[in-house]
Amino acid sequence: MKYLVTGAAGFIGSVVVERLCQAGHQVVGIDNLNGYYSVELKQARLDRAKHQNFTFIELDLADREGVAALFAEQGFQRVIHLAAQAGVRYSIDNPMAYADSNLVGHLTILEGCRHHKIEHLVYASSSSVYGLNQKMPFDTADSVDHPISLYAATKKSNEMMAHTYSHLYGVPTTGLRFFTVYGPWGRPDMALFKFTKAIVEGKQIDVYNNGNMQRDFTYIDDIVEGVIRIQDVIPQQNPEWTVETGSPATSSAPYKIYNIGNGNPVKLMEFIEALEGSLGIEANKNFMPMQPGDVYATYADTQDLFDVTGYKPSMSVKQGVTNFVEWYREFYKV
């Protein structure tokens, strides 16, 4: 098949490209290579993903004419839309960046899918949409009407926009609520990367909410396995579904939402201990209060995804953190 992968230079996107190419698919990847974090790291991911079946195009999703031309020229069959302005804390001070990337960008992709009869659009949502929810584990049947960061609000908006296009134009859409993804080639703004860098440089690490947080840490290979498998599970129309009796994770339209995570939350301090063990260095911890926009815990109920794909994460946090540390030492010559 011929795929479009957006965010192809990103942490998840570059691994998805690699997997699709290895499976024999033709892949066109786009990314705007913005400076939110190291462009050198993004370029290195692209270099790793190089394959005879892969074509990279530097393109911003907010470029309506450029995205429309891309769809018209390439004849994609499926789309994996992973590009977005990421980061909860960054959204506090830089809200407009999220409007361009996460709202306008998502709409240009939906328009491309609509006009070119894409057979399946899979896109990245986020566990952050659960916002003020406190019931654990997070279930896709739960309300997600109270986000506490603009980033989360844009991801909730993406789901609603996708439903509109599924309903009006019959575009099959699947939204994946990613839980905390980590591993080799990860983002420098994520906790594992920041902690590792600080510890090896002999600096303090900031531990928010005094370490009393839990995250559903999910290893990159486990996440990508779920993404690859869900491609073949195309949502179908369900005329029997109603708002009053049905789950908000599905619809009468060809629309579906899944959690994609480990389903096994880990205390932040346990995660740090695993990192200290892998590095052989004890961290100098600076305990801080809760940050605006953060949630106390994330915990994914992934039964729906398992039912349709057999997806079951297998990487332990200890081994996953060790794999990251080995990559970090090699990549940065530490």
N, C-alpha and C positions, 0 to 999 in steps of 0.2 A: 504494500500500500504506500501511498504518498502522504506524509504527515507534515503539518506545520507545528513546530514547537516554539512558543514564545518564551523569552527569558532563557535562551539557549546557553548563555554564558553564566547563568546563575548556578547556585549550589545544586538544586534539584534538577533543573533543566539540562545541565550538561551531562548528568548521569542518565537521564531519560533518553537523550539523543544517542548516547553510547549504546544503550540497551536496544533501542529500535534499530540502529544500524547493524548491530551484531545479528539481529533477527532477520536481516535482509530487506528491511523497508527503506524507501527513499525518504530522506528527511531534509526539510528546509528549516533552518533555525534563524530566528531574529532576536536581536537585543540592541538596546541603544547605548550600551557600554557607558552608562552614566557614572559620575564620580562619587556616588553615595558611599562606596568603599572602593578599595584598590582595583583599578582597571587592569593592573598587571596580573592580579589573581584571576580576574575574569578571562583575560587573554590566555593564561596558562590552562584554564579549564577547557577553553576552545581548542587549544593545541592538543590536549589530551583526547578530546572527542573527535579529532580529525579521522575521517573515514571516506572511502570512495563514494559512499552513498549519501554523504552529508554536504550540504551547501549552506554557508553562513552569509547572512545579509545584515548589515548594520542598519537598523531602522527603528524609529520611535513609534510606539503604538498610537500616540496622539497625532501622528501625521495621517490624517484621514485619507488623503489622496494616495499617499504611498502605500498604505495598507490595502486600500481598494484595488490598486494596480497589482499588488502582490497576489491577491486572491485571483484576480482575472487572468494573470499570466501563468500561474503555477498549477492549477487544477488539483488542489488538495482533496483528499477523501476524508481525512480526520484531522482534528486540531487538538493539541494539548496546550492550553493557555496557562502558563506559569509566571509570566512577566507581571511585576507589580512593584510599586514602591513599598518596600518592606519596613518593618520596625515600628513597634508601639511607641517607644519613647521619642523617636524622631518626629512622629506625627504631632506631638505636643507643640513643638516650636516651628514646624514646617508643614502646615496643613495643606497649602496649595499644591505641593508636590504630589499629594495623594489624589487630588481631583484630576490632574492631568493623566497620571499613570493608571490609577485604579478605577476611575469612573469613565473618563473619555476613552482610555485605552481598551477597557472591557467592551465598551459600546462599539468601537471600530471592529473588534473581533466578532461580535455578535452580528453586525451588519455583513461582514464577509461571509460568515456561515449561512446567513439567511439568503443571500443573493447567489451563492454557489453550491447550494444543496449539500452542505457538509453532512456526512452520515452520523457523526458523533463529535460533540464538543465536550471535552473534559477540562475543567478549569479549577484553579486553586482558590479555595476559600480558606478559612482559618478557625482554629479553636477559639480565637479571641472573640468570635461572635457571641459566645455564651455569656460574656460580660458579667453581670451581677448574679447570674445563676449560682446557687450553692448546692443544689442537689447533685450528688455524685453516684455513679459516673455520668458525664454529660451524654445525653441521648439526643439523637436527631429529632425525636418527637417533642423535645423541650422547646419552650419559648426562647427566642433569641432577639427580643425586642428592646433590650437594655444594654447596648454596648457601652464601654467606658473609655474608649479611645477612638479617635477619628479613623485610624487604621481599621479597627474592628467594624466601624460603621460603613466604611467603603466595601468591606468584604460581605457584610450583610446585604448591602445594595447590589453587589454583583450577583448574589443568589436571586434577588427579586427581579433584576434585569433579565437574567437567564430564564426565569420562569415566564416572563412576559413574551420572550421570543419563542419559547417552547409552545406557549399557548396560541399566540397569534400566527406563527409561521411554521409550526411543527418541527422546529430545530431540536433534535435530541440533545439534552444537556445534562451533564453530571458534574456536580460540585463536590469537591473533596475538602473537608475541614481538616487541614493538617495540624497535628499536634507537634510539640517541640522537636524539630529535626536536628540531628547532630551527626558528626562524623568527618572523615577526611574531606578536604576541599571546602569546608564549611565557611560560613559568613563571619567576617571579622567583628561584626556588631553583636554576635551571639555570645552567650555567657561562656561557653566552653573555650572559644577562641580567645576572648578577652582575659579569662582567668589564666589560661596557659601562657599567653604572652607576658602578663604581669608577673607570674610566678617565676618564669625562667629569667626575667630581667630583674628579679629581686625587689619588685614593687608590691604594694598592698593590693589586695583585691577587695572591691566593694561588694559586700554581701547584704542584699536588701531584705527588709523585714526581719532582720536579725537571723536570717537563714531559715525562718519558719515558713517555707513555701514548698510546694510539691509540683513537679512537672512530669508530664507523660512523655519522657524523653524517648524518641524513636529514631533508630539508626537509619542512615541514608539509604542503604541497600534494601532494608525492609520497606521503607516508604516507596521507593521506586518500583519494587516488585508489585506493590498494591496498585500503583498507577498503571503499570503495564497490563496487569490482569483486568482492570476495570474497563480498559479500552473495548474489550469484546462484549461487555455487558451493556448493550444499548437500551436506554429506557424506552418503554412503549406507552402508548396512550392507554388510559384506563377509564372508560366512560362510567364505571361504577363508583369512582372516587368522588367524595364530596368534602368540602371544607369542614362540615360539622362532624363527620365521622372518620375522616382520613387523617393520616399523619402529615404534618407540614413538610416532611422530608420527601414527599412524593406528590402526585397530582393527577388530574385527569389528562394533563398534557404529558408529553414524553420528557419528564423532568425527574431528577433524583438527587438527593444529598446523602453523602456518607461521611462518617468520621473515619479518619485514617491516622491511626496512632498505635502505640504499643499496648495500651489497655492495662498498664501497670505503673502507676505513678511512683516517683522516687523523690525522697526528701532532698532538697537542695544541698544540705550538708553531707548527705551520703554521696551525692554526685561529686562534690568537692573532694571528699576523702578518696574516691576512686581516682580522681585526677592526681592528687598528691601521691598516691601509691604508684601510679604510672610514671610520674616525673621523678619520684624519689626525693621530693622536696616538700616540706611543710609550708603551706601558704600563710602569709601574714594577712590576717583578715581584718577588714574595717567594716564593722557591723553598722548598717544604715537602716533608716525607717523605710516603710513601703513607698515605692515610687508611684506617682500619678499614672493611671492607665493600666497598672499591673493588676493581676488577679492572684488570689492566694494559692489556688490549686487548679490544675487541669488533669482530667482523667477521662479517657475516651471509652465509650461503649462502642465496640467495633463489630458487634454480632451481625449486623446487616451486611457489612462488607465481607465478613467471613462466609456468610450463607451463600453469597453469589459468586465468590472467587476462591474460597478456601484460603484466603490471605491470613497468615498468622505470623507476626514478627518473631524472630528467633534469636536476635543478637542481644546478649546481656550488656548492661551498662558498663560493667568492668572491662569487658573485651572491647566494646565499642569505643570507650574513652582511650584505651591503650592503642587502638588502631589510629585514632586521631593524633595522639601524641607522637607516634612513629612517623606519620605523614608530616606533622608540623616540624619535627626535628630535621627531617630530610629536606622539605621544601625551603625552609628558612635557614638551613645549615647551622642549626643550633646544637 
